[in-house]
Amino acid sequence: MENKLLSVIDLSFKYGKLPILKNLNFEIESGDYLGIIGPNGSGKTTLIKVLLRLLSPQIGEVIYHQDIIEDNALGYVPQKTFENHQNFPATVKEIVRTGLLANKGHFKFYTKADDKKVVEILDRLKISDLKNRKIGELSGGQQQRVLLARSLVSNPKLLILDEPTSALDPEIREDFYNVLTEINKDGVSIILISHDLSAIESYVNKILYLDRQIMFFGNTCDFRDSDAYRKYHGHIH
């Protein structure tokens, strides 16, 4: 049985003449919970844009397996929330339901089955009581759960999150990571971008330390015993 979800092969990317990503090679397998870390300017955001097909690599390729692209089985949770848009008119239920649009083809109308999926994911993330609230009225932590629900409602195999907790206080952040751990246990593979290793290392099972090139890729426990781990802490202190 095919276990690979994603292969990155000899990937390089430049902005003009400035190299941002250099010869990256790694794979994501079913069940992985990968944390991507690195200093500012290390290429983390560029890598995410390439994985999401928002940018095309000049060299190398990104290959998705198990029909992830064809089945719209790739979920994404952005860093930004709606906190600066208190008057944004959509309700939680409406925002989450938009996560089903990619599977609709040319006919963009919702069915009773769609509404059932929305109810189920809201219940799973314990935000059913917010379903009729305006998204802009919610706290940052609540909004991140709504964005997570939107990405999960289409039942993805792989979920990519770009520093989703950067604006959350530590207690709410820990709660969010616990939710992600449960989602991973339920069979969703996760790629999590973070600037803070200490916040994620007890949750993720693999680490990719990026500084324009791959400094380390492997199991979290192996990373803690590596020279790359010491080099990472030298970067951030």
Short mmCIF file of the C-alpha atoms (twelve columns), coordinates in Angstrom:
data_MODEL
# 
_entry.id   MODEL 
# 
loop_
_atom_site.group_PDB 
_atom_site.id 
_atom_site.type_symbol 
_atom_site.label_atom_id 
_atom_site.label_alt_id 
_atom_site.label_comp_id 
_atom_site.label_asym_id 
_atom_site.label_seq_id 
_atom_site.Cartn_x 
_atom_site.Cartn_y 
_atom_site.Cartn_z 
_atom_site.pdbx_PDB_model_num 
ATOM 1   C CA . MET A 1   0.000   0.000  0.000   1 
ATOM 2   C CA . GLU A 2   1.277   3.451  -0.924  1 
ATOM 3   C CA . ASN A 3   2.258   5.253  2.283   1 
ATOM 4   C CA . LYS A 4   3.723   8.431  0.784   1 
ATOM 5   C CA . LEU A 5   1.566   11.554 0.571   1 
ATOM 6   C CA . LEU A 6   4.115   14.079 -0.668  1 
ATOM 7   C CA . SER A 7   7.583   13.989 -2.216  1 
ATOM 8   C CA . VAL A 8   9.822   17.050 -2.553  1 
ATOM 9   C CA . ILE A 9   12.644  16.324 -4.980  1 
ATOM 10  C CA . ASP A 10  15.715  18.512 -5.604  1 
ATOM 11  C CA . LEU A 11  13.636  21.643 -4.962  1 
ATOM 12  C CA . SER A 12  15.255  25.067 -5.382  1 
ATOM 13  C CA . PHE A 13  13.674  28.508 -5.583  1 
ATOM 14  C CA . LYS A 14  14.988  32.035 -6.158  1 
ATOM 15  C CA . TYR A 15  13.496  35.509 -6.017  1 
ATOM 16  C CA . GLY A 16  15.392  37.131 -8.852  1 
ATOM 17  C CA . LYS A 17  19.009  36.167 -8.179  1 
ATOM 18  C CA . LEU A 18  18.454  35.648 -4.435  1 
ATOM 19  C CA . PRO A 19  18.377  31.925 -3.543  1 
ATOM 20  C CA . ILE A 20  15.646  31.173 -0.996  1 
ATOM 21  C CA . LEU A 21  15.431  27.375 -1.098  1 
ATOM 22  C CA . LYS A 22  18.381  25.169 -2.040  1 
ATOM 23  C CA . ASN A 23  18.097  21.556 -3.127  1 
ATOM 24  C CA . LEU A 24  15.386  20.365 -0.733  1 
ATOM 25  C CA . ASN A 25  14.547  16.658 -0.560  1 
ATOM 26  C CA . PHE A 26  12.016  15.150 1.852   1 
ATOM 27  C CA . GLU A 27  8.848   13.056 1.988   1 
ATOM 28  C CA . ILE A 28  5.638   13.154 3.990   1 
ATOM 29  C CA . GLU A 29  4.015   9.835  4.844   1 
ATOM 30  C CA . SER A 30  0.605   8.889  6.183   1 
ATOM 31  C CA . GLY A 31  0.450   9.608  9.917   1 
ATOM 32  C CA . ASP A 32  3.263   12.163 9.920   1 
ATOM 33  C CA . TYR A 33  3.010   15.269 12.094  1 
ATOM 34  C CA . LEU A 34  5.862   17.385 10.783  1 
ATOM 35  C CA . GLY A 35  7.063   20.614 12.361  1 
ATOM 36  C CA . ILE A 36  8.970   22.957 10.016  1 
ATOM 37  C CA . ILE A 37  11.178  25.353 11.962  1 
ATOM 38  C CA . GLY A 38  13.895  27.859 11.151  1 
ATOM 39  C CA . PRO A 39  14.959  31.465 11.738  1 
ATOM 40  C CA . ASN A 40  13.326  34.455 10.058  1 
ATOM 41  C CA . GLY A 41  14.227  34.516 6.382   1 
ATOM 42  C CA . SER A 42  14.942  30.788 6.278   1 
ATOM 43  C CA . GLY A 43  12.424  30.117 3.500   1 
ATOM 44  C CA . LYS A 44  9.570   28.604 5.534   1 
ATOM 45  C CA . THR A 45  6.834   30.768 3.996   1 
ATOM 46  C CA . THR A 46  8.227   30.306 0.488   1 
ATOM 47  C CA . LEU A 47  8.248   26.538 0.978   1 
ATOM 48  C CA . ILE A 48  4.604   26.587 2.053   1 
ATOM 49  C CA . LYS A 49  3.677   28.627 -1.032  1 
ATOM 50  C CA . VAL A 50  5.437   26.079 -3.216  1 
ATOM 51  C CA . LEU A 51  3.680   23.169 -1.470  1 
ATOM 52  C CA . LEU A 52  0.334   24.941 -1.967  1 
ATOM 53  C CA . ARG A 53  1.193   25.508 -5.657  1 
ATOM 54  C CA . LEU A 54  1.088   29.269 -5.268  1 
ATOM 55  C CA . LEU A 55  4.696   29.390 -6.481  1 
ATOM 56  C CA . SER A 56  6.450   27.139 -8.989  1 
ATOM 57  C CA . PRO A 57  9.996   25.957 -8.259  1 
ATOM 58  C CA . GLN A 58  12.646  26.849 -10.816 1 
ATOM 59  C CA . ILE A 59  14.375  23.526 -10.164 1 
ATOM 60  C CA . GLY A 60  12.974  20.245 -8.857  1 
ATOM 61  C CA . GLU A 61  9.414   19.209 -8.212  1 
ATOM 62  C CA . VAL A 62  6.687   18.595 -5.654  1 
ATOM 63  C CA . ILE A 63  4.753   15.378 -6.184  1 
ATOM 64  C CA . TYR A 64  1.498   14.612 -4.367  1 
ATOM 65  C CA . HIS A 65  0.507   10.959 -4.071  1 
ATOM 66  C CA . GLN A 66  -2.776  9.156  -3.294  1 
ATOM 67  C CA . ASP A 67  -4.791  11.533 -5.526  1 
ATOM 68  C CA . ILE A 68  -4.494  14.345 -2.968  1 
ATOM 69  C CA . ILE A 69  -4.790  17.083 -5.598  1 
ATOM 70  C CA . GLU A 70  -7.458  15.312 -7.673  1 
ATOM 71  C CA . ASP A 71  -9.575  14.621 -4.573  1 
ATOM 72  C CA . ASN A 72  -9.016  18.091 -3.062  1 
ATOM 73  C CA . ALA A 73  -7.613  16.277 -0.031  1 
ATOM 74  C CA . LEU A 74  -5.177  19.062 0.912   1 
ATOM 75  C CA . GLY A 75  -6.257  21.406 3.712   1 
ATOM 76  C CA . TYR A 76  -4.696  24.749 4.653   1 
ATOM 77  C CA . VAL A 77  -4.979  26.962 7.736   1 
ATOM 78  C CA . PRO A 78  -3.453  30.448 7.292   1 
ATOM 79  C CA . GLN A 79  -1.719  32.525 9.917   1 
ATOM 80  C CA . LYS A 80  -4.083  35.476 9.751   1 
ATOM 81  C CA . THR A 81  -7.486  35.557 11.399  1 
ATOM 82  C CA . PHE A 82  -10.391 38.009 11.186  1 
ATOM 83  C CA . GLU A 83  -9.487  39.921 14.359  1 
ATOM 84  C CA . ASN A 84  -9.046  43.184 12.456  1 
ATOM 85  C CA . HIS A 85  -12.354 42.697 10.637  1 
ATOM 86  C CA . GLN A 86  -14.940 42.781 13.409  1 
ATOM 87  C CA . ASN A 87  -17.675 43.717 10.932  1 
ATOM 88  C CA . PHE A 88  -17.010 40.839 8.539   1 
ATOM 89  C CA . PRO A 89  -20.594 39.730 7.828   1 
ATOM 90  C CA . ALA A 90  -20.239 35.921 7.537   1 
ATOM 91  C CA . THR A 91  -21.257 33.567 10.333  1 
ATOM 92  C CA . VAL A 92  -19.136 30.688 11.596  1 
ATOM 93  C CA . LYS A 93  -21.373 28.181 9.809   1 
ATOM 94  C CA . GLU A 94  -21.028 30.085 6.518   1 
ATOM 95  C CA . ILE A 95  -17.242 30.324 6.818   1 
ATOM 96  C CA . VAL A 96  -16.853 26.604 7.531   1 
ATOM 97  C CA . ARG A 97  -19.172 25.676 4.672   1 
ATOM 98  C CA . THR A 98  -16.891 27.434 2.167   1 
ATOM 99  C CA . GLY A 99  -14.397 24.635 2.834   1 
ATOM 100 C CA . LEU A 100 -16.620 22.414 0.668   1 
ATOM 101 C CA . LEU A 101 -16.589 24.665 -2.401  1 
ATOM 102 C CA . ALA A 102 -13.496 23.102 -3.975  1 
ATOM 103 C CA . ASN A 103 -15.418 19.840 -4.396  1 
ATOM 104 C CA . LYS A 104 -18.412 21.483 -6.061  1 
ATOM 105 C CA . GLY A 105 -17.211 21.866 -9.631  1 
ATOM 106 C CA . HIS A 106 -19.389 24.318 -11.552 1 
ATOM 107 C CA . PHE A 107 -22.441 23.880 -9.315  1 
ATOM 108 C CA . LYS A 108 -21.854 25.999 -6.241  1 
ATOM 109 C CA . PHE A 109 -24.848 25.135 -4.097  1 
ATOM 110 C CA . TYR A 110 -24.954 23.351 -0.762  1 
ATOM 111 C CA . THR A 111 -26.854 20.190 0.065   1 
ATOM 112 C CA . LYS A 112 -28.280 18.730 3.261   1 
ATOM 113 C CA . ALA A 113 -25.300 16.366 3.309   1 
ATOM 114 C CA . ASP A 114 -23.011 19.422 3.282   1 
ATOM 115 C CA . ASP A 115 -24.880 20.941 6.215   1 
ATOM 116 C CA . LYS A 116 -24.489 17.647 8.096   1 
ATOM 117 C CA . LYS A 117 -20.703 17.725 7.499   1 
ATOM 118 C CA . VAL A 118 -20.553 21.276 8.859   1 
ATOM 119 C CA . VAL A 119 -22.512 20.326 11.974  1 
ATOM 120 C CA . GLU A 120 -20.252 17.311 12.558  1 
ATOM 121 C CA . ILE A 121 -16.976 19.245 12.269  1 
ATOM 122 C CA . LEU A 122 -18.251 22.089 14.472  1 
ATOM 123 C CA . ASP A 123 -19.190 19.505 17.087  1 
ATOM 124 C CA . ARG A 124 -15.842 17.722 16.750  1 
ATOM 125 C CA . LEU A 125 -13.949 20.975 17.407  1 
ATOM 126 C CA . LYS A 126 -16.360 21.961 20.201  1 
ATOM 127 C CA . ILE A 127 -17.544 25.189 18.555  1 
ATOM 128 C CA . SER A 128 -21.166 24.224 17.777  1 
ATOM 129 C CA . ASP A 129 -22.370 26.966 20.107  1 
ATOM 130 C CA . LEU A 130 -20.660 29.557 17.876  1 
ATOM 131 C CA . LYS A 131 -22.260 28.491 14.585  1 
ATOM 132 C CA . ASN A 132 -24.500 31.536 14.210  1 
ATOM 133 C CA . ARG A 133 -22.004 34.081 15.547  1 
ATOM 134 C CA . LYS A 134 -20.284 36.525 13.200  1 
ATOM 135 C CA . ILE A 135 -16.666 35.465 12.676  1 
ATOM 136 C CA . GLY A 136 -15.349 38.956 13.464  1 
ATOM 137 C CA . GLU A 137 -16.914 38.871 16.933  1 
ATOM 138 C CA . LEU A 138 -14.871 35.883 18.100  1 
ATOM 139 C CA . SER A 139 -11.573 35.717 19.968  1 
ATOM 140 C CA . GLY A 140 -8.365  34.799 18.138  1 
ATOM 141 C CA . GLY A 141 -8.443  31.256 19.514  1 
ATOM 142 C CA . GLN A 142 -12.062 30.759 18.471  1 
ATOM 143 C CA . GLN A 143 -11.335 32.110 15.004  1 
ATOM 144 C CA . GLN A 144 -8.443  29.693 14.559  1 
ATOM 145 C CA . ARG A 145 -10.746 26.791 15.432  1 
ATOM 146 C CA . VAL A 146 -13.203 28.056 12.818  1 
ATOM 147 C CA . LEU A 147 -10.453 28.214 10.171  1 
ATOM 148 C CA . LEU A 148 -9.353  24.732 11.220  1 
ATOM 149 C CA . ALA A 149 -12.941 23.494 10.871  1 
ATOM 150 C CA . ARG A 150 -13.135 25.031 7.384   1 
ATOM 151 C CA . SER A 151 -9.994  23.144 6.340   1 
ATOM 152 C CA . LEU A 152 -11.204 19.839 7.845   1 
ATOM 153 C CA . VAL A 153 -14.809 19.810 6.634   1 
ATOM 154 C CA . SER A 154 -13.734 18.385 3.244   1 
ATOM 155 C CA . ASN A 155 -11.955 15.504 5.009   1 
ATOM 156 C CA . PRO A 156 -8.356  16.152 3.871   1 
ATOM 157 C CA . LYS A 157 -5.570  13.585 4.045   1 
ATOM 158 C CA . LEU A 158 -2.933  16.289 4.542   1 
ATOM 159 C CA . LEU A 159 -3.262  19.548 6.472   1 
ATOM 160 C CA . ILE A 160 -0.810  22.464 6.203   1 
ATOM 161 C CA . LEU A 161 -0.774  25.175 8.890   1 
ATOM 162 C CA . ASP A 162 1.274   28.379 8.644   1 
ATOM 163 C CA . GLU A 163 2.127   29.576 12.187  1 
ATOM 164 C CA . PRO A 164 -1.541  29.283 13.228  1 
ATOM 165 C CA . THR A 165 -0.912  30.124 16.896  1 
ATOM 166 C CA . SER A 166 1.405   33.137 16.535  1 
ATOM 167 C CA . ALA A 167 -1.261  35.535 17.834  1 
ATOM 168 C CA . LEU A 168 -2.583  33.288 20.621  1 
ATOM 169 C CA . ASP A 169 -1.683  33.315 24.293  1 
ATOM 170 C CA . PRO A 170 0.123   30.204 25.651  1 
ATOM 171 C CA . GLU A 171 -2.910  28.508 27.229  1 
ATOM 172 C CA . ILE A 172 -5.066  28.828 24.103  1 
ATOM 173 C CA . ARG A 173 -2.086  27.792 21.966  1 
ATOM 174 C CA . GLU A 174 -1.636  24.579 23.951  1 
ATOM 175 C CA . ASP A 175 -5.337  23.818 23.589  1 
ATOM 176 C CA . PHE A 176 -5.070  24.296 19.810  1 
ATOM 177 C CA . TYR A 177 -2.074  21.943 19.596  1 
ATOM 178 C CA . ASN A 178 -3.978  19.319 21.578  1 
ATOM 179 C CA . VAL A 179 -6.776  19.538 19.005  1 
ATOM 180 C CA . LEU A 180 -4.244  19.032 16.201  1 
ATOM 181 C CA . THR A 181 -2.841  15.979 17.971  1 
ATOM 182 C CA . GLU A 182 -6.308  14.412 18.089  1 
ATOM 183 C CA . ILE A 183 -6.815  15.179 14.398  1 
ATOM 184 C CA . ASN A 184 -3.475  13.537 13.605  1 
ATOM 185 C CA . LYS A 185 -4.463  10.457 15.619  1 
ATOM 186 C CA . ASP A 186 -7.642  10.294 13.544  1 
ATOM 187 C CA . GLY A 187 -5.554  9.847  10.416  1 
ATOM 188 C CA . VAL A 188 -4.845  13.347 9.076   1 
ATOM 189 C CA . SER A 189 -1.170  14.010 8.329   1 
ATOM 190 C CA . ILE A 190 -0.007  17.487 9.346   1 
ATOM 191 C CA . ILE A 191 2.657   19.963 8.269   1 
ATOM 192 C CA . LEU A 192 2.997   22.735 10.848  1 
ATOM 193 C CA . ILE A 193 5.149   25.822 10.328  1 
ATOM 194 C CA . SER A 194 6.371   27.398 13.560  1 
ATOM 195 C CA . HIS A 195 8.961   29.925 14.703  1 
ATOM 196 C CA . ASP A 196 8.941   28.368 18.177  1 
ATOM 197 C CA . LEU A 197 10.365  24.862 18.528  1 
ATOM 198 C CA . SER A 198 9.697   24.751 22.265  1 
ATOM 199 C CA . ALA A 199 5.962   25.186 21.633  1 
ATOM 200 C CA . ILE A 200 5.643   22.279 19.195  1 
ATOM 201 C CA . GLU A 201 8.375   19.718 19.897  1 
ATOM 202 C CA . SER A 202 6.269   17.731 22.368  1 
ATOM 203 C CA . TYR A 203 3.500   17.340 19.752  1 
ATOM 204 C CA . VAL A 204 5.185   16.719 16.379  1 
ATOM 205 C CA . ASN A 205 6.798   13.383 15.505  1 
ATOM 206 C CA . LYS A 206 9.149   14.766 12.831  1 
ATOM 207 C CA . ILE A 207 11.182  17.949 12.447  1 
ATOM 208 C CA . LEU A 208 12.379  19.730 9.324   1 
ATOM 209 C CA . TYR A 209 14.890  22.413 10.294  1 
ATOM 210 C CA . LEU A 210 15.146  24.798 7.366   1 
ATOM 211 C CA . ASP A 211 17.685  27.536 6.802   1 
ATOM 212 C CA . ARG A 212 17.296  27.919 3.025   1 
ATOM 213 C CA . GLN A 213 18.555  24.360 2.846   1 
ATOM 214 C CA . ILE A 214 17.597  21.393 5.003   1 
ATOM 215 C CA . MET A 215 19.715  21.393 8.161   1 
ATOM 216 C CA . PHE A 216 17.865  18.399 9.619   1 
ATOM 217 C CA . PHE A 217 14.969  16.139 8.646   1 
ATOM 218 C CA . GLY A 218 13.928  13.231 10.797  1 
ATOM 219 C CA . ASN A 219 12.320  12.107 14.051  1 
ATOM 220 C CA . THR A 220 11.913  14.653 16.838  1 
ATOM 221 C CA . CYS A 221 13.850  12.539 19.345  1 
ATOM 222 C CA . ASP A 222 16.791  12.251 16.921  1 
ATOM 223 C CA . PHE A 223 16.741  16.012 16.389  1 
ATOM 224 C CA . ARG A 224 17.202  16.656 20.114  1 
ATOM 225 C CA . ASP A 225 20.458  14.649 20.010  1 
ATOM 226 C CA . SER A 226 21.811  16.292 16.855  1 
ATOM 227 C CA . ASP A 227 24.306  19.034 16.094  1 
ATOM 228 C CA . ALA A 228 21.485  20.731 14.165  1 
ATOM 229 C CA . TYR A 229 19.537  21.070 17.434  1 
ATOM 230 C CA . ARG A 230 22.427  22.930 19.039  1 
ATOM 231 C CA . LYS A 231 22.868  25.041 15.922  1 
ATOM 232 C CA . TYR A 232 19.150  25.925 15.965  1 
ATOM 233 C CA . HIS A 233 19.387  27.158 19.558  1 
ATOM 234 C CA . GLY A 234 22.477  29.136 18.628  1 
ATOM 235 C CA . HIS A 235 20.419  30.884 15.938  1 
ATOM 236 C CA . ILE A 236 17.586  31.934 18.221  1 
ATOM 237 C CA . HIS A 237 19.582  33.034 21.281  1 
# 
